[in-house]
Amino acid sequence: MLSPSASTVVFQVLFCALLATSVGQSVMLTTLPSMGRQANLSEFQIATIMSSSALIFAFGTNVWSKVAKRAGFKRILMVGLTGYSLGTFAFASAWMTGFSGFISGTNLFLALLISRSLQSTIMSATPPSAVGYAVAVSSQQARVSAISKVTSASNVGQIVGPAYAGLLVGFGLLAPLYSIVLLTLLALTLVYYKLPVLPPLSKQQTAVHTGEDSQAPTKLPYVFVAACICVFCAMAMMQQSLGFFFIDFYHYTPVEAARQVGFAMMVSAAASLTAQFGWVQKGRISKETMITIALPLLGVAYLLLFLQHSLFILYTAMTLMGLGMGMAYPSLAAAATTYCAPSQQATITGLITATTAMGYVIGPPLAAVIYQVNIALPFAVASVLIALTTCVVYITLQRASRRE
């Protein structure tokens, strides 16, 4: 365990590292539908780029989680940030060749698909190494708070990213993407100079858990991992559809739609951040209670998006969604890592950090298909998915409480 002052520095550095990548992801998600329309790519092609790179990211986080256990979290975090910087530059450059008319159609689609997939291969090292570092330096009692301190960077990024994209998009749709390269390089520099080196997790477990390795593995954590996947699948369906929804329902131009998506995501992220700083990190509510509050909130939010016919209802739904997401992910992640055996720790940590990507493997193509049937239908399907997830998780928590 680190001293309080060293622990503060660690969480600040981890926060900044994930903030840089989160800003990059939110910038990409905010501008991607508009860039696709500008380059005459279809909704399904954009969804394929998102889902295929997410599939690679999901596999990558599991692999990098095991590598980080042996090689050390700081080293692998630096690998992830380096890959993010180089990959973002390549992805933005592929878009530039399309906008300039140098390549188009299928060739542009393949260039974007390959560059984004290569980026995902390396940048998938970042989340498991950051979350694994946070878990390694925190006690079980403080784990929800520790995970929240790190993952709250995602919510800050979702606030800063869309505003950042909206500010720079006036200089061109690619200006925000190119500027992200500088942010991730700054984060890489900060990690290199400020983050202490921890012993590899395998050595820590040998020293600390010598008497606990006999604890039998359990299937219980995988329910919470699956719940996280469903939560992010629903969010991916919303994000895939929202930009096109603004264009087709409210008749905005691609640039105006990007700004509106950015504002909607900012509203959601601000609510999420309020939930994390107001309730989650203070530890006054148990993770089980937060789960049972968060999932129904998400279901109601997606239902409102399906039913809405005005921007006021839309932003109300995005606020409820933010509150739900602010509590859902850290509490589900903490439940998964708490209920697992010590021998499962690295695997579960890798799976938890891969849940975002797993959700984005399924969500975008599913949303793209049903969007063709009805432009509001993806929101209804997301609501049903969350309702089913809520029932399964509630039953699991009831069974777990009886065993204790």
Protein Blocks (a to p, Z undefined) as FASTA:
>chain_A
ZZfklmmmmmmmmmmmmmmmmmmmmmmmmmmmmmmmmnopafklmmmmmmmmmmmmmmmm
mmmmmmmmmnopklmmmmmmmmmmmmmmmmmmmmmmmmnomagcjlmmmmmmmmmmmmmm
mmmmmmmmmmmmmmmmpcfklmmmmmmmmmmmmmmmmmmmmmmmmmmmmnojklmmmmmm
mmmmmmmmmmmmmmccdddfklmmmmmmmmmmmpccdfklmmmmmmmmmmmmmmmmmmmm
mmmmmmmmnopafklmmmmmmmmmmmmmmmmmmmmmmmmmnopacfklmmmmmmmmmmmm
mmmmmmpcbfklmmmmmmmmmmmmmmmmmmmmmmmmmmpcfklmmmmmmmmmmmmmmmmm
mmmmmmmmmmmmpmklmmmmmmmmmmmmmmmmmmmmmmmmmmZZ
